[in-house]
Amino acid sequence: MDNVTHRLQSLTECQDPSLYLKDNILKIKINKKKINIKIKNKNLLAIPMSIVILTVTTSTEAKAATQTDLLKLYAHSRIVSMEQFNCFNALITKESNWRIDARNGSHYGLGQMRNAKYGRLDGFSMVDWSIRYCKTRYGSMCNAWRFFKANGYH
């Protein structure tokens, strides 16, 4: 425990060897170049330290959400239970791999419904229809998934 901050891990024991504080000196290592900054008052360390951390640390590139991501988020917003969502996710993944344009003979869309109108719906409406179908016919998403695993269709 650090005596100054009363935290289990402080900057004096930082996991990142490229940035640490020792004897009132902020030590930074960037691409084999070492920079030492003497800090006279530790109380004023927070702002420059934040700037340094944001400057030194690597950032992860943000990726755009795919249609599949959006449809899954939408489905999860309609199915609150994680267990039921996981069953629905498994069912739709097996049926269409979350492709709204999936087609197998006379079966269309996410849930591979036999209704031609279903095949012309947008992805979000397909999610709504599929959830309603599973609830009406099987009582729950997990019951529909169990039926599918036992019979190969739903």
Contacts in CASP RR format, 6 or more apart in sequence:
PFRMAT RR
TARGET T0000
AUTHOR 0000-0000-0000
METHOD contacts of the structure
MODEL  1
MDNVTHRLQSLTECQDPSLYLKDNILKIKINKKKINIKIKNKNLLAIPMS
IVILTVTTSTEAKAATQTDLLKLYAHSRIVSMEQFNCFNALITKESNWRI
DARNGSHYGLGQMRNAKYGRLDGFSMVDWSIRYCKTRYGSMCNAWRFFKA
NGYH
1 7 0 8 1.000
1 8 0 8 1.000
2 8 0 8 1.000
2 9 0 8 1.000
2 10 0 8 1.000
2 12 0 8 1.000
2 13 0 8 1.000
4 10 0 8 1.000
4 42 0 8 1.000
9 15 0 8 1.000
10 21 0 8 1.000
11 20 0 8 1.000
11 21 0 8 1.000
11 49 0 8 1.000
12 20 0 8 1.000
12 21 0 8 1.000
12 22 0 8 1.000
14 20 0 8 1.000
14 21 0 8 1.000
16 57 0 8 1.000
17 29 0 8 1.000
18 28 0 8 1.000
18 29 0 8 1.000
18 30 0 8 1.000
18 56 0 8 1.000
19 26 0 8 1.000
19 27 0 8 1.000
19 28 0 8 1.000
19 29 0 8 1.000
19 52 0 8 1.000
19 53 0 8 1.000
19 56 0 8 1.000
20 26 0 8 1.000
20 27 0 8 1.000
21 27 0 8 1.000
21 39 0 8 1.000
21 45 0 8 1.000
24 38 0 8 1.000
24 39 0 8 1.000
24 40 0 8 1.000
24 42 0 8 1.000
25 36 0 8 1.000
25 37 0 8 1.000
25 38 0 8 1.000
25 39 0 8 1.000
26 36 0 8 1.000
26 37 0 8 1.000
26 38 0 8 1.000
26 39 0 8 1.000
26 45 0 8 1.000
26 48 0 8 1.000
26 49 0 8 1.000
26 52 0 8 1.000
27 34 0 8 1.000
27 35 0 8 1.000
27 36 0 8 1.000
28 34 0 8 1.000
28 35 0 8 1.000
28 36 0 8 1.000
28 37 0 8 1.000
28 52 0 8 1.000
28 56 0 8 1.000
29 35 0 8 1.000
30 56 0 8 1.000
37 48 0 8 1.000
39 45 0 8 1.000
39 48 0 8 1.000
65 73 0 8 1.000
67 98 0 8 1.000
67 100 0 8 1.000
67 123 0 8 1.000
68 98 0 8 1.000
71 98 0 8 1.000
71 100 0 8 1.000
71 110 0 8 1.000
71 123 0 8 1.000
71 124 0 8 1.000
71 127 0 8 1.000
72 89 0 8 1.000
72 98 0 8 1.000
74 124 0 8 1.000
74 127 0 8 1.000
75 85 0 8 1.000
75 88 0 8 1.000
75 89 0 8 1.000
75 92 0 8 1.000
75 127 0 8 1.000
75 131 0 8 1.000
76 85 0 8 1.000
78 127 0 8 1.000
78 128 0 8 1.000
78 131 0 8 1.000
79 85 0 8 1.000
79 88 0 8 1.000
79 131 0 8 1.000
79 141 0 8 1.000
83 142 0 8 1.000
84 140 0 8 1.000
84 141 0 8 1.000
84 142 0 8 1.000
85 141 0 8 1.000
87 140 0 8 1.000
87 141 0 8 1.000
87 142 0 8 1.000
87 144 0 8 1.000
87 145 0 8 1.000
88 130 0 8 1.000
88 131 0 8 1.000
88 134 0 8 1.000
88 141 0 8 1.000
88 144 0 8 1.000
88 145 0 8 1.000
90 145 0 8 1.000
91 111 0 8 1.000
91 134 0 8 1.000
91 141 0 8 1.000
91 144 0 8 1.000
91 145 0 8 1.000
91 148 0 8 1.000
91 154 0 8 1.000
92 98 0 8 1.000
92 110 0 8 1.000
92 111 0 8 1.000
92 130 0 8 1.000
94 148 0 8 1.000
95 102 0 8 1.000
95 110 0 8 1.000
95 111 0 8 1.000
95 112 0 8 1.000
95 154 0 8 1.000
96 102 0 8 1.000
96 109 0 8 1.000
96 110 0 8 1.000
96 111 0 8 1.000
96 112 0 8 1.000
98 110 0 8 1.000
99 109 0 8 1.000
99 110 0 8 1.000
100 109 0 8 1.000
100 110 0 8 1.000
100 119 0 8 1.000
100 122 0 8 1.000
100 123 0 8 1.000
100 126 0 8 1.000
101 109 0 8 1.000
102 108 0 8 1.000
102 109 0 8 1.000
102 110 0 8 1.000
102 112 0 8 1.000
103 109 0 8 1.000
104 112 0 8 1.000
106 114 0 8 1.000
106 116 0 8 1.000
107 113 0 8 1.000
107 114 0 8 1.000
108 114 0 8 1.000
108 115 0 8 1.000
108 116 0 8 1.000
108 118 0 8 1.000
108 119 0 8 1.000
109 118 0 8 1.000
109 119 0 8 1.000
109 126 0 8 1.000
110 123 0 8 1.000
110 126 0 8 1.000
110 127 0 8 1.000
110 130 0 8 1.000
111 118 0 8 1.000
111 126 0 8 1.000
111 130 0 8 1.000
111 133 0 8 1.000
113 119 0 8 1.000
113 129 0 8 1.000
113 130 0 8 1.000
113 133 0 8 1.000
118 126 0 8 1.000
118 129 0 8 1.000
119 126 0 8 1.000
121 129 0 8 1.000
131 141 0 8 1.000
134 140 0 8 1.000
134 141 0 8 1.000
134 143 0 8 1.000
134 144 0 8 1.000
134 154 0 8 1.000
135 141 0 8 1.000
137 144 0 8 1.000
137 154 0 8 1.000
138 144 0 8 1.000
138 147 0 8 1.000
138 154 0 8 1.000
144 154 0 8 1.000
145 154 0 8 1.000
147 154 0 8 1.000
148 154 0 8 1.000
END
